[in-house]
C-alpha cells in the first residue's frame, strides 16, 4: 500500500514532482533508452528535458480539471516544445496520480479517480493520443483509437490492457507500479545505493516481470519475452557489483539498441517514470537531493563503469 506524501515533498506541487520524475527517468542510463550519453536518431535527451518541463503546469490542474482534459493539455504543451512523441505514456500514467489529493493515500485515491473517469475523459484522451501520434498502434475491432469512444476511459483501457502496459495500470489500479516497481526502488534505496542504480534496478525488475508492450507492438511478443529474459539474466548475474553483471548489462544495452532501436522498452520506461513520481511523493526519494559522491551514480568512476 502506498503512503501519504512525505513532508519534504508536500511543498512541491504534483506537476513539479512529475517533472522531476521524468527528468530522473530520462537521466538514468537505462539499457535501450535515451539518456544523456545516448540519443536516438529521431529523439534525444534534450527532447525529454523539454517535454518534462512542458507537462508540469497542466498536471498541476489535474485534481480540478480531471484526467481527460489534463492529458490533452499536457500533450498540447509538449507539442509546443518538441515535434515528436516523447512522453505520451508518461502523461497517461501521471495524470491520474496528479489528480489524487496530496493528503490522500495514493492507491485509494487512484481507485476513486479511475472509477470516476467518464466517456468525455475517454474522448479527450483519444484526441490526445491521435495528436501525439505514437508508433505501432495498429487497429482493433473495439474502441479503436481512430474512432470516437463510446465507453468510459477506464472501460476503454480495460479493453487494451492485454496489449498495453500503460492501459493495464488503469485496469488494475497501478499494480505493476505500486507492487513491483516501487518495492524494487525502495529495496535499493534502503540499501543506501546511489539513486541512479536504484532507478535502473526498478526498470530491470519491471522489464523482467512484464514483457514490454511497445516492443511487442513493433516486433512481436517473442522479442518482448526475450527482452524480459535478458533483463532477468542481468539481475541474476550480479549487476552492478560483479564484472560479469556489468558485462551482461552492456550486452543487453547493445542488443536493445540493435535493429534501429525497435527493441526500445518504451512502455517500461513510462512505468519507471510513474514509479519515480510515487517515490518522490512518499519520500522514498528524498528532496532536496544529496549532492555527495553517492547521491546519484556513486563514486566518480561509476558513470562509465556500468554504461
Backbone as numpy.savetxt, mean C-alpha at the origin, in Angstrom:
# Nx Ny Nz CAx CAy CAz Cx Cy Cz
-6.40 -6.75 16.86 -7.25 -5.56 16.86 -6.37 -4.32 16.86
-6.67 -3.36 16.00 -5.88 -2.14 15.94 -6.19 -1.27 17.14
-5.22 -0.42 17.48 -5.38 0.45 18.62 -5.83 1.84 18.19
-6.27 2.62 19.17 -6.57 4.02 18.90 -5.28 4.77 18.70
-5.32 5.98 18.13 -4.09 6.68 17.77 -3.20 6.95 18.96
-1.89 6.84 18.75 -0.90 7.24 19.73 -0.92 8.76 19.85
-0.65 9.25 21.07 -0.74 10.69 21.30 0.23 11.48 20.43
1.37 10.88 20.09 2.35 11.58 19.26 1.87 11.78 17.84
0.91 10.95 17.40 0.42 11.06 16.03 -0.85 11.88 15.92
-1.52 12.14 17.05 -2.80 12.82 16.99 -2.66 14.23 16.44
-1.50 14.85 16.67 -1.30 16.21 16.20 -1.27 16.29 14.68
-0.99 15.21 14.02 -0.95 15.19 12.56 -2.30 14.71 12.02
-2.78 15.36 10.99 -4.05 14.97 10.39 -3.93 13.63 9.69
-5.06 13.01 9.41 -5.06 11.73 8.69 -4.44 11.90 7.30
-4.72 13.02 6.65 -4.12 13.26 5.34 -2.62 13.35 5.41
-2.10 14.01 6.44 -0.64 14.12 6.59 -0.03 12.76 6.90
-0.70 11.96 7.74 -0.19 10.61 8.01 -0.18 9.77 6.73
-1.20 9.93 5.90 -1.24 9.20 4.62 -0.08 9.64 3.74
0.19 10.93 3.69 1.31 11.43 2.90 2.62 10.82 3.38
2.83 10.83 4.69 4.07 10.26 5.24 4.16 8.77 4.94
3.04 8.06 5.09 3.04 6.62 4.81 3.45 6.35 3.38
2.93 7.12 2.44 3.27 6.92 1.03 4.74 7.23 0.75
5.28 8.25 1.41 6.70 8.58 1.24 7.57 7.46 1.80
7.22 6.95 2.97 7.99 5.84 3.55 7.94 4.62 2.64
6.76 4.31 2.13 6.60 3.13 1.26 7.46 3.27 0.01
7.45 4.45 -0.60 8.21 4.65 -1.83 9.71 4.67 -1.59
10.13 5.12 -0.42 11.56 5.28 -0.14 12.22 3.96 0.23
11.50 3.09 0.92 12.06 1.78 1.29 12.37 0.98 0.04
13.54 0.35 0.01 14.00 -0.35 -1.20 13.41 -1.75 -1.30
12.14 -1.80 -1.52 11.42 -3.06 -1.65 11.74 -3.70 -3.00
11.98 -5.01 -3.04 12.32 -5.65 -4.31 11.23 -5.48 -5.35
11.66 -5.13 -6.57 10.74 -5.02 -7.70 9.99 -3.72 -7.80
10.22 -2.79 -6.87 9.47 -1.54 -6.84 10.37 -0.33 -7.11
9.74 0.76 -7.50 10.44 2.04 -7.59 10.87 2.47 -6.19
12.10 2.97 -6.08 12.55 3.64 -4.86 13.62 4.65 -5.27
14.29 5.26 -4.31 15.18 6.37 -4.66 16.42 5.93 -5.42
16.69 4.64 -5.49 17.82 4.14 -6.28 17.37 3.34 -7.50
16.07 3.29 -7.78 15.57 2.49 -8.90 14.28 3.09 -9.43
14.26 3.43 -10.71 13.07 3.95 -11.38 12.61 2.98 -12.45
11.36 3.14 -12.88 10.86 2.48 -14.08 10.95 3.47 -15.24
10.82 2.97 -16.45 10.87 3.86 -17.61 9.73 4.87 -17.60
8.56 4.46 -17.11 7.39 5.33 -17.16 6.95 5.84 -15.80
7.75 5.62 -14.77 7.38 6.01 -13.41 8.65 6.08 -12.58
8.84 7.20 -11.87 10.06 7.31 -11.08 9.75 7.74 -9.65
10.81 7.79 -8.86 10.68 8.08 -7.43 10.01 9.43 -7.19
10.37 10.44 -7.99 9.76 11.75 -7.83 8.26 11.70 -8.04
7.79 10.87 -8.96 6.35 10.73 -9.17 5.65 10.33 -7.87
6.26 9.43 -7.13 5.64 8.97 -5.89 5.65 10.05 -4.82
6.72 10.85 -4.77 6.75 11.94 -3.81 5.71 13.00 -4.14
5.59 13.34 -5.41 4.60 14.34 -5.82 3.18 13.85 -5.56
2.92 12.59 -5.89 1.56 12.08 -5.67 1.24 11.96 -4.18
2.24 11.66 -3.35 2.01 11.63 -1.90 1.61 13.00 -1.39
2.27 14.03 -1.88 1.92 15.38 -1.44 0.54 15.79 -1.93
0.11 15.27 -3.08 -1.16 15.68 -3.66 -2.37 15.16 -2.90
-2.24 14.01 -2.24 -3.42 13.37 -1.66 -3.71 13.80 -0.24
-2.78 14.49 0.41 -2.97 14.81 1.83 -4.22 15.64 2.06
-4.39 16.69 1.30 -5.53 17.59 1.52 -6.88 16.91 1.21
-7.02 16.20 0.08 -8.30 15.50 -0.12 -8.62 14.49 0.97
-7.62 13.73 1.42 -7.89 12.71 2.43 -8.28 13.33 3.77
-7.84 14.54 4.02 -8.25 15.21 5.26 -9.75 15.47 5.30
-10.42 15.41 4.17 -11.86 15.67 4.12 -12.68 14.37 4.14
-12.02 13.23 4.29 -12.70 11.94 4.14 -13.81 11.75 5.17
-13.58 12.15 6.40 -14.58 11.93 7.44 -15.85 12.72 7.15
-15.70 13.88 6.52 -16.86 14.72 6.22 -17.50 14.40 4.88
-16.70 14.07 3.87 -17.21 13.96 2.51 -17.51 12.53 2.07
-16.95 11.54 2.74 -17.19 10.16 2.36 -16.16 9.63 1.38
-16.16 8.31 1.22 -15.10 7.64 0.47 -15.09 8.04 -1.00
-16.23 7.95 -1.66 -16.26 8.13 -3.11 -15.75 9.48 -3.55
-16.27 10.55 -2.94 -15.87 11.88 -3.35 -14.40 12.12 -3.07
-13.90 11.61 -1.96 -12.50 11.83 -1.61 -11.57 11.03 -2.53
-11.95 9.81 -2.87 -11.13 9.04 -3.82 -11.03 9.78 -5.15
-12.14 10.27 -5.66 -12.11 11.01 -6.92 -11.28 12.28 -6.78
-11.44 13.01 -5.69 -10.67 14.24 -5.49 -9.18 13.95 -5.41
-8.80 12.86 -4.75 -7.39 12.52 -4.62 -6.79 12.12 -5.97
-7.55 11.39 -6.77 -7.07 11.04 -8.12 -6.92 12.30 -8.96
-7.89 13.20 -8.89 -7.80 14.45 -9.64 -6.60 15.28 -9.19
-6.36 15.34 -7.88 -5.22 16.09 -7.37 -3.90 15.48 -7.83
-3.86 14.15 -7.87 -2.64 13.47 -8.34 -2.38 13.79 -9.80
-3.43 13.79 -10.60 -3.29 14.05 -12.04 -2.80 15.47 -12.32
-2.93 16.35 -11.37 -2.42 17.71 -11.56 -0.90 17.80 -11.43
-0.30 16.78 -10.83 1.15 16.84 -10.61 1.93 15.77 -11.36
1.29 14.65 -11.73 1.97 13.63 -12.54 1.01 13.11 -13.59
1.56 12.58 -14.67 0.75 12.19 -15.82 0.36 10.72 -15.82
0.93 9.93 -14.91 0.66 8.49 -14.91 0.04 8.07 -13.59
-0.48 6.85 -13.54 -1.08 6.33 -12.32 0.00 5.78 -11.40
0.20 6.43 -10.29 1.19 5.96 -9.32 0.55 5.48 -8.02
-0.69 5.86 -7.75 -1.19 5.70 -6.38 -2.66 5.36 -6.26
-3.31 4.88 -7.31 -4.74 4.60 -7.23 -5.04 3.60 -6.11
-4.29 2.49 -6.07 -4.53 1.50 -5.03 -4.33 2.06 -3.63
-3.32 2.89 -3.47 -3.08 3.51 -2.17 -4.26 4.40 -1.77
-4.73 5.21 -2.72 -5.87 6.09 -2.44 -7.09 5.28 -2.02
-7.36 4.20 -2.75 -8.52 3.38 -2.44 -8.42 2.77 -1.04
-7.22 2.43 -0.61 -7.04 1.85 0.72 -7.02 2.91 1.81
-6.42 4.06 1.54 -6.26 5.08 2.56 -7.54 5.85 2.83
-8.38 6.03 1.81 -9.58 6.85 2.00 -10.51 6.32 3.10
-10.86 5.02 3.12 -11.72 4.55 4.22 -11.06 4.70 5.59
-9.75 4.50 5.69 -9.07 4.66 6.97 -9.06 6.11 7.41
-8.86 7.03 6.45 -8.89 8.45 6.78 -10.27 8.90 7.20
-11.31 8.17 6.79 -12.68 8.53 7.15 -13.07 8.09 8.55
-12.21 7.30 9.21 -12.49 6.86 10.58 -12.05 7.95 11.55
-12.90 8.31 12.50 -12.55 9.32 13.50 -11.26 8.94 14.20
-10.42 9.92 14.47 -9.10 9.64 15.01 -9.13 9.05 16.41
-10.21 9.28 17.17 -10.29 8.72 18.51 -11.00 7.38 18.54
-11.30 6.82 17.35 -12.02 5.55 17.27 -11.05 4.41 17.00
-11.44 3.21 17.41 -10.68 2.02 17.03 -10.75 1.86 15.51
-9.62 1.64 14.88 -9.59 1.64 13.43 -10.39 0.49 12.82
-10.23 -0.72 13.33 -10.93 -1.86 12.76 -12.44 -1.70 12.87
-12.93 -1.28 14.03 -14.36 -1.06 14.20 -14.85 0.09 13.32
-14.06 1.16 13.28 -14.44 2.30 12.46 -14.48 1.97 10.99
-13.53 1.17 10.52 -13.53 0.77 9.13 -14.79 -0.01 8.77
-15.21 -0.88 9.65 -16.41 -1.65 9.38 -17.62 -0.74 9.22
-17.70 0.29 10.06 -18.82 1.23 9.95 -18.73 2.03 8.65
-17.53 2.49 8.32 -17.36 3.29 7.10 -17.68 2.47 5.86
-17.17 1.25 5.79 -17.39 0.41 4.61 -18.85 -0.01 4.50
-19.47 -0.31 5.64 -20.88 -0.69 5.60 -21.77 0.47 5.18
-21.31 1.69 5.43 -22.10 2.86 5.08 -21.88 3.38 3.68
-20.96 2.79 2.92 -20.72 3.24 1.55 -21.94 2.97 0.67
-22.19 3.86 -0.28 -23.42 3.84 -1.06 -23.15 3.56 -2.54
-24.24 3.49 -3.30 -24.11 3.39 -4.76 -23.44 4.65 -5.30
-23.77 5.82 -4.73 -23.11 7.05 -5.17 -21.60 6.97 -4.97
-21.18 6.40 -3.84 -19.74 6.21 -3.61 -19.14 5.33 -4.69
-19.85 4.27 -5.04 -19.36 3.37 -6.09 -19.22 4.10 -7.41
-20.21 4.92 -7.75 -20.15 5.65 -9.02 -18.96 6.61 -9.06
-18.70 7.29 -7.94 -17.57 8.21 -7.88 -16.24 7.46 -7.95
-16.15 6.32 -7.27 -14.92 5.52 -7.32 -14.70 4.96 -8.73
-15.75 4.50 -9.38 -15.61 4.02 -10.76 -15.07 5.14 -11.66
-15.59 6.36 -11.48 -15.09 7.47 -12.27 -13.62 7.73 -11.97
-13.24 7.64 -10.70 -11.85 7.85 -10.32 -10.94 6.80 -10.96
-11.38 5.55 -10.96 -10.58 4.48 -11.56 -10.41 4.71 -13.06
-11.48 5.12 -13.72 -11.38 5.39 -15.15 -10.42 6.54 -15.42
-10.42 7.56 -14.56 -9.51 8.69 -14.75 -8.07 8.28 -14.49
-7.84 7.44 -13.49 -6.48 6.98 -13.21 -5.97 6.05 -14.30
-6.89 5.32 -14.93 -6.57 4.47 -16.07 -5.47 3.46 -15.75
-5.68 2.62 -14.73 -4.67 1.61 -14.40 -4.60 0.54 -15.49
-3.43 -0.06 -15.61 -3.24 -1.09 -16.63 -3.78 -2.43 -16.19
-4.10 -3.28 -17.17 -4.43 -4.67 -16.92 -5.78 -4.91 -16.29
-6.72 -3.96 -16.39 -8.00 -4.13 -15.73 -8.87 -5.20 -16.40
-8.79 -5.31 -17.72 -9.61 -6.30 -18.40 -11.08 -5.95 -18.32
-11.93 -6.94 -18.63 -13.38 -6.75 -18.59 -14.03 -7.91 -17.86
-15.05 -7.60 -17.06 -15.77 -8.63 -16.32 -17.25 -8.53 -16.66
-17.96 -9.61 -16.39 -19.37 -9.68 -16.75 -20.25 -8.82 -15.84
-19.87 -8.70 -14.56 -20.75 -8.05 -13.59 -20.07 -6.83 -13.00
-20.72 -5.67 -13.09 -20.24 -4.41 -12.52 -18.86 -4.04 -13.08
-18.70 -4.16 -14.39 -17.44 -3.80 -15.03 -17.14 -2.32 -14.84
-15.86 -1.99 -14.77 -15.45 -0.62 -14.49 -15.85 0.34 -15.61
-16.06 -0.16 -16.80 -16.47 0.70 -17.91 -17.94 1.09 -17.82
-18.70 0.41 -16.98 -20.13 0.68 -16.84 -20.40 1.47 -15.56
-21.62 1.92 -15.41 -22.02 2.58 -14.17 -22.47 1.52 -13.16
-21.96 1.54 -11.96 -22.33 0.51 -10.97 -23.77 0.67 -10.52
-24.37 -0.45 -10.19 -25.75 -0.47 -9.69 -25.82 -1.06 -8.28
-24.67 -1.23 -7.65 -24.59 -1.76 -6.29 -23.75 -0.79 -5.45
-23.73 -1.00 -4.15 -22.91 -0.14 -3.28 -21.43 -0.39 -3.54
-20.61 0.52 -3.04 -19.17 0.39 -3.24 -18.64 -0.91 -2.65
-19.06 -1.24 -1.44 -18.56 -2.47 -0.84 -19.03 -3.69 -1.62
-20.27 -3.68 -2.08 -20.78 -4.81 -2.86 -19.99 -4.96 -4.16
-19.61 -3.86 -4.78 -18.80 -3.93 -6.00 -17.42 -4.49 -5.70
-16.86 -4.09 -4.57 -15.54 -4.58 -4.19 -15.58 -6.07 -3.85
-16.66 -6.52 -3.24 -16.80 -7.95 -2.95 -16.75 -8.77 -4.23
-17.36 -8.27 -5.28 -17.36 -8.97 -6.56 -15.95 -9.09 -7.15
-15.09 -8.13 -6.80 -13.72 -8.12 -7.34 -12.70 -8.71 -6.39
-13.12 -9.14 -5.21 -12.18 -9.52 -4.16 -11.28 -10.68 -4.53
-11.78 -11.61 -5.35 -10.96 -12.78 -5.69 -9.87 -12.45 -6.70
-9.96 -11.31 -7.34 -8.96 -10.95 -8.36 -8.20 -9.68 -8.05
-8.48 -9.04 -6.91 -7.83 -7.78 -6.60 -7.63 -7.64 -5.09
-6.38 -7.51 -4.66 -6.07 -7.43 -3.23 -6.65 -6.18 -2.59
-6.69 -5.08 -3.31 -7.24 -3.85 -2.75 -8.73 -4.01 -2.52
-9.44 -4.52 -3.52 -10.87 -4.77 -3.35 -11.14 -5.73 -2.21
-10.27 -6.70 -2.01 -10.44 -7.69 -0.95 -10.47 -7.04 0.43
-9.73 -5.94 0.60 -9.72 -5.27 1.90 -11.09 -4.67 2.21
-11.75 -4.15 1.19 -13.11 -3.64 1.39 -14.05 -4.77 1.78
-13.82 -5.93 1.24 -14.71 -7.07 1.49 -14.51 -7.67 2.87
-13.26 -7.74 3.33 -12.98 -8.48 4.56 -12.56 -7.61 5.74
-12.70 -6.29 5.63 -12.36 -5.43 6.75 -10.88 -5.23 6.95
-10.11 -5.27 5.86 -8.66 -4.97 5.90 -7.88 -6.05 6.66
-8.29 -7.29 6.49 -7.66 -8.37 7.25 -6.19 -8.56 6.89
-5.83 -8.51 5.60 -4.42 -8.69 5.25 -3.56 -7.58 5.84
-4.11 -6.39 5.91 -3.36 -5.25 6.44 -3.25 -5.32 7.95
-4.37 -5.53 8.64 -4.39 -5.49 10.09 -3.88 -6.77 10.74
-4.09 -7.92 10.10 -3.74 -9.20 10.72 -2.42 -9.78 10.22
-1.94 -9.35 9.05 -0.70 -9.87 8.49 0.39 -8.79 8.42
0.12 -7.73 7.68 1.14 -6.72 7.46 1.53 -5.96 8.71
0.55 -5.52 9.49 0.85 -4.75 10.70 1.61 -5.58 11.74
1.21 -6.82 12.04 2.01 -7.60 12.99 3.45 -7.82 12.52
3.67 -7.99 11.22 5.03 -8.13 10.72 5.83 -6.86 10.97
5.24 -5.72 10.69 5.91 -4.45 10.96 6.23 -4.32 12.44
5.28 -4.66 13.30 5.47 -4.53 14.74 6.60 -5.43 15.24
6.67 -6.66 14.71 7.70 -7.59 15.17 9.08 -7.00 14.97
9.30 -6.45 13.80 10.63 -5.93 13.50 10.89 -4.61 14.21
9.86 -3.80 14.40 10.05 -2.57 15.16 10.32 -2.89 16.63
9.62 -3.87 17.17 9.83 -4.27 18.56 11.22 -4.86 18.77
11.80 -5.40 17.70 13.15 -5.97 17.75 14.21 -4.91 17.54
13.80 -3.65 17.54 14.71 -2.50 17.39 15.44 -2.52 16.05
14.76 -3.02 15.03 15.32 -2.98 13.68 15.12 -1.61 13.05
16.00 -1.22 12.11 15.78 0.03 11.39 14.44 0.01 10.68
13.83 1.17 10.53 12.49 1.25 9.96 12.44 0.70 8.56
13.44 0.98 7.74 13.41 0.48 6.37 13.36 -1.04 6.33
14.13 -1.68 7.18 14.13 -3.14 7.24 12.74 -3.65 7.63
12.12 -3.00 8.61 10.79 -3.42 9.05 9.76 -3.26 7.93
9.86 -2.18 7.16 8.93 -1.97 6.05 9.11 -3.06 5.00
10.34 -3.34 4.65 10.61 -4.36 3.63 10.12 -5.72 4.10
10.33 -6.03 5.38 9.86 -7.32 5.89 8.34 -7.43 5.81
7.64 -6.36 6.18 6.17 -6.39 6.09 5.73 -6.63 4.65
6.40 -6.00 3.72 6.12 -6.18 2.29 6.36 -7.63 1.87
7.52 -8.19 2.28 7.84 -9.57 1.92 6.84 -10.55 2.53
6.43 -10.30 3.78 5.44 -11.17 4.42 4.11 -11.13 3.68
3.67 -9.94 3.32 2.42 -9.82 2.58 2.50 -10.56 1.24
3.60 -10.35 0.54 3.75 -10.99 -0.77 3.87 -12.50 -0.65
4.56 -12.96 0.37 4.72 -14.41 0.57 3.38 -15.08 0.85
2.50 -14.40 1.56 1.24 -15.00 1.99 0.08 -14.76 1.04
0.20 -13.76 0.17 -0.91 -13.37 -0.70 -0.38 -13.02 -2.09
-0.54 -13.93 -3.05 -0.05 -13.65 -4.41 -0.55 -12.30 -4.92
0.37 -11.57 -5.53 0.07 -10.20 -5.95 -0.87 -10.20 -7.15
-1.98 -9.48 -7.00 -3.00 -9.50 -8.05 -2.64 -8.63 -9.25
-1.75 -7.65 -9.07 -1.29 -6.90 -10.24 -0.44 -7.79 -11.13
0.45 -8.58 -10.53 1.22 -9.54 -11.32 0.27 -10.51 -12.02
-0.73 -10.99 -11.29 -1.66 -11.96 -11.87 -2.39 -11.36 -13.07
-2.81 -10.11 -12.97 -3.52 -9.48 -14.08 -2.63 -9.32 -15.30
-1.35 -9.05 -15.06 -0.44 -8.79 -16.18 0.11 -10.06 -16.82
0.50 -11.04 -16.00 1.18 -12.20 -16.56 0.63 -13.53 -16.04
-0.42 -13.51 -15.24 -1.06 -14.75 -14.84 -0.77 -15.16 -13.40
-1.65 -16.02 -12.88 -1.53 -16.46 -11.49 -0.32 -17.34 -11.25
0.15 -18.03 -12.27 1.35 -18.85 -12.08 2.54 -18.02 -11.67
2.76 -16.90 -12.35 3.87 -16.01 -12.01 3.63 -15.34 -10.66
2.37 -15.00 -10.36 2.07 -14.38 -9.06 2.41 -15.34 -7.93
2.06 -16.61 -8.09 2.38 -17.58 -7.04 3.88 -17.84 -6.97
4.56 -17.77 -8.11 6.02 -17.93 -8.10 6.67 -16.78 -7.34
6.17 -15.57 -7.52 6.70 -14.43 -6.77 6.50 -14.62 -5.27
5.36 -15.17 -4.89 5.11 -15.42 -3.47 6.08 -16.47 -2.92
6.34 -17.52 -3.68 7.30 -18.54 -3.23 8.69 -17.94 -3.08
9.09 -17.12 -4.04 10.41 -16.49 -4.00 10.51 -15.58 -2.77
9.45 -14.85 -2.48 9.46 -13.98 -1.31 9.61 -14.79 -0.02
8.91 -15.92 0.06 9.03 -16.77 1.23 10.45 -17.31 1.36
11.07 -17.66 0.26 12.46 -18.14 0.29 13.40 -17.07 0.83
13.19 -15.83 0.46 14.02 -14.74 0.98 13.88 -14.66 2.49
12.66 -14.70 2.98 12.42 -14.60 4.41 13.04 -15.77 5.17
13.02 -16.95 4.56 13.52 -18.13 5.25 15.02 -18.34 5.08
15.66 -17.48 4.29 17.09 -17.67 4.00 18.00 -16.81 4.88
17.41 -16.12 5.86 18.23 -15.35 6.78 18.34 -13.87 6.47
17.56 -13.39 5.50 17.59 -11.96 5.22 17.09 -11.19 6.43
17.69 -10.04 6.77 18.80 -9.36 6.10 20.15 -9.63 6.74
20.21 -10.57 7.69 21.42 -10.72 8.49 22.47 -11.60 7.84
22.06 -12.63 7.10 23.01 -13.58 6.54 23.31 -13.26 5.08
24.51 -13.59 4.67 24.90 -13.31 3.29 24.02 -14.06 2.29
23.65 -15.29 2.61 22.77 -16.04 1.72 21.44 -15.33 1.55
20.90 -14.81 2.66 19.66 -14.06 2.57 19.80 -12.80 1.75
20.91 -12.11 1.88 21.15 -10.90 1.09 21.25 -11.24 -0.40
21.90 -12.36 -0.69 22.01 -12.78 -2.09 20.64 -13.16 -2.67
19.83 -13.86 -1.87 18.49 -14.21 -2.33 17.64 -12.96 -2.55
17.81 -11.98 -1.68 17.08 -10.73 -1.82 17.43 -10.04 -3.14
18.73 -9.97 -3.44 19.16 -9.32 -4.68 18.65 -10.08 -5.90
18.71 -11.41 -5.84 18.22 -12.21 -6.97 16.72 -12.01 -7.16
15.99 -11.92 -6.07 14.54 -11.69 -6.15 14.25 -10.33 -6.79
14.98 -9.33 -6.36 14.80 -7.99 -6.92 15.06 -8.00 -8.43
16.12 -8.65 -8.85 16.44 -8.71 -10.27 15.37 -9.47 -11.05
14.87 -10.55 -10.49 13.83 -11.33 -11.17 12.55 -10.51 -11.33
12.16 -9.78 -10.29 10.95 -8.97 -10.37 11.09 -7.83 -11.38
12.31 -7.38 -11.61 12.53 -6.27 -12.55 12.73 -6.75 -13.99
12.68 -8.05 -14.21 12.81 -8.58 -15.56 11.50 -8.41 -16.31
11.51 -8.69 -17.58 10.30 -8.65 -18.40 9.63 -7.27 -18.34
10.46 -6.23 -18.43 9.92 -4.88 -18.48 9.13 -4.47 -17.26
9.52 -4.98 -16.09 8.86 -4.67 -14.81 7.42 -5.17 -14.74
7.05 -6.11 -15.60 5.67 -6.62 -15.54 5.46 -7.50 -14.31
6.53 -7.87 -13.61 6.41 -8.64 -12.38 6.39 -7.74 -11.14
6.24 -6.45 -11.33 6.18 -5.52 -10.21 4.99 -5.84 -9.29
5.25 -6.13 -8.00 4.15 -6.44 -7.08 3.46 -5.16 -6.59
2.78 -4.48 -7.48 2.20 -3.19 -7.16 1.09 -3.25 -6.14
0.28 -4.31 -6.17 -0.80 -4.42 -5.18 -0.23 -4.60 -3.77
0.86 -5.36 -3.66 1.50 -5.55 -2.36 2.07 -4.24 -1.85
2.63 -3.43 -2.75 3.14 -2.12 -2.35 2.01 -1.24 -1.83
0.84 -1.31 -2.46 -0.31 -0.54 -1.99 -0.71 -0.96 -0.58
-0.76 -2.26 -0.33 -1.09 -2.74 1.01 -0.04 -2.30 2.02
1.23 -2.27 1.60 2.29 -1.84 2.50 2.10 -0.40 2.91
1.72 0.47 1.99 1.45 1.87 2.34 0.33 1.95 3.37
-0.70 1.13 3.22 -1.79 1.12 4.19 -1.32 0.64 5.55
-0.46 -0.38 5.57 0.12 -0.85 6.83 0.87 0.28 7.52
1.62 1.05 6.76 2.39 2.14 7.35 1.48 3.23 7.90
0.37 3.49 7.23 -0.59 4.45 7.78 -1.07 3.98 9.15
-1.41 2.71 9.27 -1.87 2.18 10.56 -0.75 2.28 11.59
0.48 1.95 11.17 1.61 2.03 12.09 1.88 3.43 12.58
1.70 4.41 11.71 1.84 5.81 12.12 0.69 6.23 13.03
-0.50 5.78 12.70 -1.68 6.17 13.46 -1.64 5.65 14.89
-1.18 4.41 15.07 -1.22 3.82 16.41 0.09 3.93 17.17
1.09 4.59 16.57 2.34 4.82 17.28 3.37 3.73 17.13
3.09 2.70 16.33 4.13 1.69 16.06 5.35 2.36 15.43
5.11 3.27 14.51 6.17 4.11 13.95 6.12 5.43 14.69
7.17 5.75 15.42 7.18 6.92 16.28 7.50 8.18 15.49
6.78 9.23 15.82 7.05 10.56 15.29 7.20 11.53 16.47
8.15 12.48 16.39 9.11 12.65 15.30 10.10 11.50 15.23
10.54 11.17 14.02 11.39 10.00 13.82 12.79 10.24 14.35
13.45 9.14 14.68 14.83 9.20 15.13 15.74 9.58 13.97
16.74 10.41 14.25 17.73 10.76 13.23 19.07 10.09 13.49
19.10 9.14 14.42 20.33 8.42 14.73 20.69 7.44 13.63
21.84 6.77 13.76 22.32 5.86 12.71 21.41 4.66 12.48
20.59 4.30 13.45 19.70 3.15 13.30 18.27 3.54 12.98
18.03 4.82 12.70 16.67 5.27 12.54 16.02 4.84 11.25
16.80 4.68 10.18 16.21 4.31 8.89 16.82 3.03 8.35
18.08 3.07 7.91 18.69 1.90 7.30 19.66 1.16 8.21
19.96 1.73 9.37 20.95 1.09 10.23 22.29 1.75 10.08
23.34 0.97 10.00 24.67 1.52 9.90 24.89 2.19 8.55
25.95 2.99 8.45 26.15 3.81 7.25 26.33 2.98 5.99
26.84 1.74 6.12 27.04 0.93 4.92 25.81 0.12 4.55
24.73 0.22 5.36 23.54 -0.59 5.10 22.84 -0.31 3.79
22.79 0.96 3.31 22.00 1.21 2.09 22.36 0.33 0.91
23.63 -0.03 0.74 24.03 -0.86 -0.40 24.15 -2.32 -0.04
24.01 -2.66 1.23 24.26 -4.01 1.66 23.15 -4.97 1.24
21.91 -4.50 1.22 20.82 -5.44 0.91 20.04 -5.01 -0.31
20.48 -3.99 -1.03 19.78 -3.55 -2.22 20.49 -4.05 -3.47
